[in-house]
Amino acid sequence: MVGDVPVGAGAPVTVQSMTVTKTADHEATLRQIYALAAAGADIVRCTCNESAAAEGLARIVPRSPVPIVADIHHQYLRALEALEAGVHCLRLNPGNIRNPKHIKLVASEALDRRVPIRIGVNGGSLHPDLYAKHGGKVTPEAMVESAQQEIAHFEDVGFDLIKISVKASSVPLMIEAYRQLAEVTDYPLHLGVTEAGPPPIGTLKATAGMATLLAEGIGDTIRYSLTTDPVEEVKAGRQLLEVMGLRERKNVDLIACPSCGRAEVDVFAIADEAMRAFGEREIPLQVAVMGCVVNGPGEARDADLGIAAGNKRGHLFVKGQNVMVVAEDEMVDTLVEWAEYIHANGAEAALDRASSTRAAARRAAQQDRDRNLNDRGDDANDTETAVSNIRMVPKSARSKPTRGRRDSE
């Protein structure tokens, strides 16, 4: 338990982030903690790198809306001060502290208070002996061995309120380290790709690593380590867990087609407008924006609500059923209105609401569907022409060796 938040043992995967303010400035730090909590953070970490930061934590913890983790690196005394400040968890990098006596002292003090500790193994702070043992480089085996050594220090004093991370900036290294760690311990695992960098590449790297492991059932709490506003870390974490079905959806899940030759509107612009319109509204529905009525309602039939463009108008559908037709410039406003109605009353009530317009909506959608197919054909992107041209290429030309390739190849 990190405060009142369970971690591991089948509890929901939690989202963490870290403040970037000076912890000694407790008012600024609290403002950021509240912003992180509002974005969906379950747990927030604050640095405790000086005595003034520990004093700041004493003022922060009683007023925080979420449990607070104190981040400790080189000085074990900061951990003792953070415990006095009443933090809900410590994050230690024992590879930086290194003195087993100091590590055990912190563990004993934390045990008396029932405060858990995350062992934060990092590729950049392995003990020199482990570097030497594993060929002078960071390997998954070296990181797991480091974690096991640190666990032993805690277990020596009977401390088992442990979480572990083996973060690395290399995605393949991070994935393999966590896989190996999951084979040798049952302690909860904190996932992350450290120093992932700024979005979008940092977000992609972190997602690639954490999603791979979560899909394998590995991981109990996560943090996106991005070079950006930490609120964006939390949003990314929430979205990852929601799209993987590991947390209940909090906000709209907007799906949209990638557009094609049949699209009769600027799908990109409409989707962007819809994202802005929904904003931070807590409407946990899947909403679709489709570029045409040929495949739109069918492809998005599992969405709670959607709209497909056709002939300067929008065809609104609920659970795959056409319910009404609206002007093109009213599409997004109509989506928001109906999303709020469905969220409050349910899809069946929405279908009942449209009982008088559904028949006309189906006819209009079919008319636009037929017109689109007649005008543009079933192959709006003209792929069959390309296939035909490929088949007309002489066989001798297709089998001719490319320059530089040996005939024997």
Buried (B, 14 or more C-beta within 10 A) or exposed (E): BBBEBBBBEEEBBBBBBBBEBBBBBBEBBBEBBBBBBEBBBBBBBBBBBBEBBBBBBBBBBEEBEBBBBBBBBEBBEBBBBBBBBBBBBBBBBBBBBBEBEBBBBBBBBBBEEEBBBBBBBBBEBBBEEBBEBBEEEBBBBBBBBBBBBBBEBBEEBEBEBBBBBBBBBBBEBBBBBBBBBBEEBEBBBBBBBBBBBEBEEBBBBBBBBBBBBBEEEBBBBBBBBBEBBBBBBBBBBBBBBBEEEBBEBBBBBBBBBEBBEBBBBEBBEBBBBBBEBBEEEEBBBBBBBBBBBBBBBEBBEEBBBBBBBBBEBBBBBBBBBBBBBBEBEBBBBBBBEBBBBBBEEEBEEBBEBBEEBBEEBBEBBEEBBEBBBEEBEEEBEEEEEEEEEEEEEEEEEEEEEEEEEEEEE
